[in-house]
Amino acid sequence: MSDTPADPGAGPVTVAVVGIGADGWAGLPAAARRELHTAEVLMGSARQLALIPEPTAERVVWPSPLLPALPGLIAAHSGRRICVLASGDPMFHGIGTTLARLLGSDRIRVVPHPSSVSLACARLGWAADRTEVVSLVTRPVESLRAAVHPGRRILVLAADGRSAAQVAALLAADGYGGSPMTVLERLGGPEERVLSGTAAHWALPVTHDLNVVAVECRADPGTVPLPCVPGLPDDAFAHDGQLTKREVRAVTLSRLAPVPGELLWDVGAGAGSIAIEWMRGHRANRAVAVERDPARAAGIAGNAARLGVPELNVVTGPAPAALAGLPAPDAVFVGGGVTVPGVVEACWAALRPGGRLVANAVTVESEAVVASWYGELGGDLVRLAVSRAAPVGGFTGWRPLMPVTVWTAVKSTEEQR
């Protein structure tokens, strides 16, 4: 990195992004100080700006909300040396990643500072590479649930001073009340403070806004952990009977073949089990659950929150009309409505090249539709017959579930939408 910032007036604007900790100016390396000394415009939160001694640069306090205003703020100061302050490591859940997306990685210079995660692990003696990190800065507290498993260590990036109490309440409600919790406030600063307790007995409703919550997950007696692999127990979902059963769900998800970062459409979602398990497979996975029945749609949202993926996008309305305007999917599951005219056509047309479409059929009529599409588009057909043991008088017998035909088709990478 050059010691002297490039002149943004000579070409596209280049923004310096400087990470700063609670120790302020005293904790900044020489490279960071040079960026601040030569800046003409200094942007950041009021708290961050207050950590910097008065420079000659014009100070711009972030507005709220920030993201919609950010492009205009940068454009308004084009041609000037802009320096943006970030908390800790700008590229770890920070403004640096946003600016890289907005401007391009070749138009930012980053001077990082140790992240709050690095500092917390140093204080706790935890291995950073074995610690799960969950940010509540832009996500609801229910997203923590997907990371909670016995024996796991989690660092929660707090949204504000109420986050610790929210984390404690969620853990206690979910059968992890005995989990030790540590709140590390103002890490690296002169007023650093460490608070400890357990989730069930957490007594502080509010802490300092600048904090990280460390959790060592311990399941209470009788708590049954949910697995990470597809095929959650059927009773993990609230439903009215419109549910892809556990065994069929596991096979269906294997055919959908989720890859981290991909988007799924779950059409005729019922209880939302396919979309929810798709998102639980990896934190980068996204899904849209389309359900025409408003009560079921509300139930999908509830299931998603209880199972740790509250960011599931639930669209209420009948397909294919409800599919209009949705982002193009990498995979589509048609669990309901396969016999509705236009549904499969719309899903196939929207599917990205290389994407997978999976449709399940349980009635003669839906099997006929699936067979027709199989004849046109190819793919493969699998028929699943599952029986579960159940009491028969004083004995045990097999009770069969309805057979399910699973059609899978992969869109050619050369096919254009």
C-alpha positions in Angstrom: 0.0 0.0 0.0 1.3 3.4 -0.9 1.9 5.8 2.0 0.3 8.6 0.0 -3.3 8.2 -1.0 -4.0 8.5 -4.7 -5.7 11.7 -6.0 -9.3 10.8 -6.6 -9.6 13.9 -8.7 -7.4 12.2 -11.3 -9.9 9.4 -12.0 -12.7 7.4 -10.3 -13.0 8.2 -6.6 -10.8 6.1 -4.3 -11.9 5.8 -0.7 -9.6 5.0 2.2 -11.2 2.8 4.9 -9.6 2.9 8.3 -10.4 0.5 11.1 -10.5 1.9 14.5 -11.0 0.4 17.9 -12.3 1.6 21.3 -8.7 2.7 22.0 -9.1 5.4 19.4 -6.1 7.3 18.0 -3.7 5.7 20.4 -4.3 2.3 18.8 -3.9 3.3 15.2 -0.8 2.2 13.2 1.2 4.7 11.2 -0.5 3.7 7.9 -3.9 4.5 9.4 -2.7 7.9 10.8 -1.3 8.9 7.4 -4.7 8.2 5.8 -6.4 10.4 8.4 -3.8 13.2 8.1 -4.1 13.5 4.3 -7.9 13.1 4.2 -10.0 16.0 3.0 -13.3 14.4 4.0 -13.7 12.1 7.1 -16.8 10.0 7.3 -18.1 7.8 10.2 -20.4 7.5 13.1 -20.5 10.3 15.7 -18.8 7.9 18.2 -16.0 7.0 15.7 -15.4 10.6 14.7 -15.1 11.6 18.4 -12.1 9.3 18.7 -10.1 11.3 16.2 -8.3 14.5 17.2 -9.4 17.5 15.2 -7.9 17.2 11.7 -8.3 19.7 8.9 -10.7 17.3 7.1 -14.4 18.1 6.8 -16.4 15.7 9.0 -19.5 13.9 7.8 -21.6 12.0 10.3 -23.4 8.9 8.9 -27.1 9.5 8.4 -29.7 7.0 9.5 -30.5 4.9 7.5 -27.0 4.8 6.0 -27.2 2.4 3.1 -29.6 4.3 0.9 -27.6 7.5 1.4 -24.2 6.1 0.9 -23.9 6.4 -2.9 -24.9 10.0 -2.8 -22.5 10.8 0.0 -19.6 9.4 -1.9 -20.6 11.1 -5.1 -21.1 14.4 -3.4 -17.4 14.5 -2.4 -16.0 13.1 -5.7 -12.6 14.5 -6.4 -11.6 14.9 -2.8 -9.6 12.5 -0.6 -12.2 10.6 1.4 -11.5 8.5 4.5 -14.1 6.4 6.1 -13.9 5.2 9.7 -14.9 1.6 10.5 -15.2 -0.3 13.7 -12.4 -2.9 14.0 -11.8 -4.8 10.8 -13.7 -3.0 8.0 -14.0 -6.2 6.0 -15.6 -8.3 8.8 -19.3 -7.4 8.9 -18.1 -3.8 8.3 -18.6 -0.8 6.0 -15.6 -1.9 4.0 -17.5 -4.8 2.4 -20.4 -2.4 1.5 -18.0 0.1 -0.1 -16.3 -2.7 -2.1 -19.7 -3.8 -3.5 -20.6 -0.1 -4.2 -17.4 1.1 -5.7 -15.4 -2.0 -6.6 -12.6 -3.5 -4.7 -10.0 -1.6 -6.8 -11.4 1.7 -5.6 -10.9 1.2 -1.8 -7.8 1.1 0.3 -8.3 -0.7 3.6 -6.2 -0.3 6.8 -7.6 -2.9 9.1 -7.7 -3.0 12.9 -8.2 -6.1 15.0 -11.8 -7.1 14.9 -14.0 -7.5 18.0 -13.9 -11.2 17.4 -10.1 -11.3 17.5 -10.1 -9.3 20.7 -12.8 -11.3 22.3 -11.1 -14.6 21.5 -7.8 -13.2 22.9 -9.6 -12.3 26.2 -11.4 -15.6 26.5 -8.6 -17.9 25.2 -10.9 -19.3 22.5 -9.7 -20.5 19.1 -11.1 -18.1 16.6 -11.2 -20.7 13.8 -13.4 -23.0 16.0 -15.8 -20.3 17.2 -19.1 -19.5 15.4 -19.8 -15.9 14.8 -23.4 -14.5 14.5 -24.1 -10.9 13.8 -27.3 -9.3 15.2 -26.4 -5.9 13.8 -28.7 -6.3 10.8 -30.4 -9.6 11.6 -33.0 -10.6 14.2 -32.0 -12.5 17.3 -33.8 -15.6 16.1 -31.0 -16.1 13.6 -28.9 -17.3 16.5 -30.9 -20.5 16.7 -29.3 -22.1 13.7 -25.9 -21.9 15.4 -26.9 -23.2 18.9 -25.7 -26.8 19.4 -24.3 -28.5 22.5 -20.7 -27.8 23.1 -20.4 -25.0 20.5 -18.9 -21.7 21.3 -20.6 -18.6 19.7 -19.6 -15.0 19.6 -22.6 -12.7 19.0 -22.0 -9.3 17.5 -24.5 -7.2 19.4 -26.8 -4.7 17.8 -27.0 -2.6 21.0 -27.1 -2.8 24.7 -30.3 -4.9 24.7 -28.8 -7.8 22.7 -27.3 -9.7 25.6 -30.7 -9.9 27.4 -32.4 -11.0 24.1 -29.8 -13.7 23.6 -30.2 -14.9 27.2 -34.0 -15.1 26.8 -33.8 -17.0 23.6 -31.3 -19.6 25.0 -33.4 -20.1 28.1 -36.6 -20.6 26.1 -34.9 -23.1 23.8 -33.5 -25.3 26.5 -30.0 -23.9 26.8 -30.6 -21.9 30.0 -27.5 -23.3 31.6 -25.2 -21.9 29.0 -22.5 -19.6 30.4 -22.6 -16.1 28.9 -19.9 -13.4 28.9 -20.5 -9.9 27.7 -17.3 -8.0 26.7 -17.9 -4.3 26.5 -15.7 -1.6 24.7 -13.0 -4.1 23.9 -9.6 -2.7 23.7 -10.6 0.7 25.2 -9.7 2.1 28.6 -13.2 1.4 29.9 -13.3 -2.3 28.8 -15.5 -4.4 31.0 -16.3 -8.1 31.2 -19.7 -9.4 32.6 -20.5 -13.0 33.2 -23.5 -15.2 34.1 -25.7 -17.9 32.6 -28.6 -17.5 30.2 -31.3 -18.6 32.6 -30.1 -16.2 35.3 -29.0 -13.2 33.2 -29.9 -10.1 35.3 -28.8 -7.2 33.1 -31.5 -5.9 30.8 -29.1 -3.4 29.2 -25.4 -3.3 28.8 -23.2 -0.8 26.9 -24.1 -0.6 23.3 -20.6 -1.5 22.1 -20.3 -5.2 23.1 -19.8 -8.8 22.1 -21.7 -11.7 23.7 -19.8 -14.9 24.2 -21.9 -18.1 24.6 -20.8 -21.6 25.5 -23.8 -23.7 24.5 -25.0 -26.2 27.1 -28.2 -28.1 26.6 -30.5 -28.4 29.7 -31.5 -32.0 30.7 -34.2 -33.2 28.3 -33.3 -30.8 25.5 -33.1 -32.6 22.1 -30.7 -30.9 19.7 -31.8 -30.5 16.1 -29.5 -32.0 13.6 -27.7 -30.0 10.9 -28.4 -32.5 8.1 -31.7 -32.5 6.1 -34.6 -34.4 7.5 -35.7 -32.6 10.7 -38.4 -34.4 12.7 -41.9 -33.7 11.4 -42.9 -32.2 14.8 -40.2 -29.6 14.5 -42.7 -27.8 12.2 -46.1 -26.4 13.1 -48.4 -27.5 10.3 -51.9 -28.5 9.3 -50.9 -31.6 7.5 -49.4 -29.9 4.4 -45.9 -31.0 5.2 -43.3 -32.8 3.1 -42.6 -35.7 5.5 -39.2 -36.2 7.0 -37.9 -39.1 4.8 -39.2 -37.6 1.6 -37.9 -34.2 2.6 -34.4 -35.6 3.0 -34.5 -37.1 -0.5 -36.0 -34.0 -2.0 -33.3 -31.7 -0.6 -30.6 -34.1 -1.9 -32.1 -33.7 -5.4 -32.3 -29.9 -5.0 -28.5 -30.2 -4.3 -28.0 -26.8 -2.4 -24.7 -25.0 -2.8 -23.8 -22.2 -0.5 -25.1 -18.8 -1.6 -27.8 -20.2 -3.9 -31.5 -19.1 -4.0 -34.4 -21.6 -3.8 -38.0 -21.1 -4.7 -40.3 -23.3 -2.6 -43.6 -23.1 -4.5 -46.7 -24.3 -2.7 -44.6 -24.3 0.4 -47.2 -25.6 2.9 -45.3 -25.5 6.2 -42.1 -24.2 4.5 -40.1 -27.2 5.5 -38.1 -27.4 2.3 -37.2 -23.7 2.2 -36.3 -23.8 5.9 -34.0 -26.8 5.7 -32.4 -25.4 2.5 -31.5 -22.2 4.5 -30.3 -24.2 7.6 -27.8 -26.0 5.3 -25.6 -22.9 5.0 -25.9 -19.4 6.3 -25.3 -18.0 2.8 -28.3 -19.9 1.3 -31.4 -17.9 0.5 -35.0 -19.0 -0.2 -38.4 -17.7 -1.1 -41.5 -19.6 0.1 -44.5 -19.0 -2.0 -47.8 -20.0 -0.4 -51.3 -19.0 -1.5 -53.0 -19.6 1.9 -52.4 -16.6 4.3 -52.7 -18.8 7.5 -50.1 -21.2 6.1 -47.9 -18.3 5.0 -48.0 -17.0 8.6 -47.1 -20.4 9.9 -44.1 -20.6 7.5 -42.7 -17.3 9.0 -43.2 -18.7 12.5 -41.5 -22.0 11.6 -38.6 -20.1 10.1 -38.1 -18.0 13.2 -38.2 -21.0 15.5 -35.7 -22.9 13.4 -33.2 -20.1 13.1 -33.8 -18.7 9.6 -36.0 -15.7 10.2 -34.8 -14.1 7.0 -36.8 -16.6 4.8 -38.8 -14.5 2.3 -42.4 -15.6 2.5 -44.6 -14.5 -0.4 -48.4 -14.9 0.0 -50.3 -15.5 -3.2 -51.1 -18.2 -5.8 -48.5 -19.4 -8.3 -47.8 -18.6 -11.1 -48.9 -15.0 -10.6 -47.0 -14.7 -7.3 -43.7 -15.6 -9.0 -43.6 -12.5 -11.1 -40.8 -10.2 -10.2 -39.0 -12.6 -7.9 -35.2 -12.9 -8.4 -34.1 -15.8 -10.6 -33.7 -19.0 -8.6 -30.8 -21.6 -8.7 -33.3 -24.3 -7.7 -37.0 -24.7 -7.6 -39.2 -27.1 -5.6 -42.8 -27.5 -6.6 -44.4 -29.2 -3.6 -48.0 -27.9 -4.2 -49.8 -26.7 -7.3 -48.0 -28.9 -9.9 -51.3 -29.4 -11.6 -52.1 -25.7 -11.8 -51.6 -24.5 -15.4 -48.5 -22.4 -15.9 -46.8 -23.2 -12.7 -44.1 -25.6 -14.0 -43.7 -23.5 -17.1 -43.1 -20.3 -15.1 -40.6 -22.1 -12.8 -38.6 -23.6 -15.6 -38.5 -20.3 -17.5 -37.2 -18.5 -14.4 -34.6 -21.1 -13.5 -31.0 -20.2 -14.0 -29.0 -22.3 -16.5 -27.6 -25.2 -14.5 -30.4 -25.0 -12.0 -32.5 -27.8 -10.6 -36.2 -28.2 -10.6 -37.8 -30.9 -8.3 -41.5 -31.6 -8.2 -43.2 -34.0 -5.9 -46.5 -35.7 -6.9 -48.8 -37.7 -4.6 -52.0 -37.9 -6.6 -52.7 -39.7 -9.9 -53.4 -36.3 -11.5 -50.2 -34.7 -10.4 -48.3 -37.9 -11.4 -49.7 -37.5 -14.9 -48.5 -33.9 -15.1 -45.0 -34.9 -13.8 -44.8 -37.8 -16.3 -45.7 -35.4 -19.1 -42.9 -33.0 -18.1 -40.5 -35.9 -17.8 -41.3 -36.8 -21.3 -40.6 -33.3 -22.5 -37.7 -32.2 -20.5 -36.1 -35.5 -19.3 -34.4 -35.8 -16.0 -35.2 -38.6 -13.7 -38.2 -40.1 -11.8 -38.0 -41.7 -8.4 -40.9 -43.2 -6.5 -40.7 -43.3 -2.7 -42.7 -45.6 -0.6 -42.2 -45.1 3.2 -43.7 -47.2 6.0 -43.4 -46.4 9.7 -43.8 -48.8 12.5 -47.0 -48.3 14.6 -49.0 -50.2 17.2 -51.5 -52.8 15.8 -53.4 -53.9 18.8 -50.8 -55.4 21.1 -48.3 -55.8 18.3 -46.3 -53.6 15.9 -47.0 -53.3 12.2 -46.1 -51.1 9.3 -48.3 -48.2 8.3 -47.4 -46.9 4.8 -47.4 -43.2 4.0 -48.7 -42.1 0.6 -46.2 -42.9 -2.1 -44.4 -39.9 -3.6 -43.1 -39.5 -7.1 -40.1 -37.2 -7.3 -39.2 -35.7 -10.7 -35.8 -33.9 -11.0 -34.7 -32.0 -14.1 -31.5 -29.9 -14.6 -31.6 -27.0 -16.9 -28.9 -27.0 -19.5 -26.1 -24.4 -18.9 -26.5 -23.4 -22.6 -30.3 -22.8 -22.3 -31.3 -19.2 -22.2 -34.2 -18.0 -20.2 
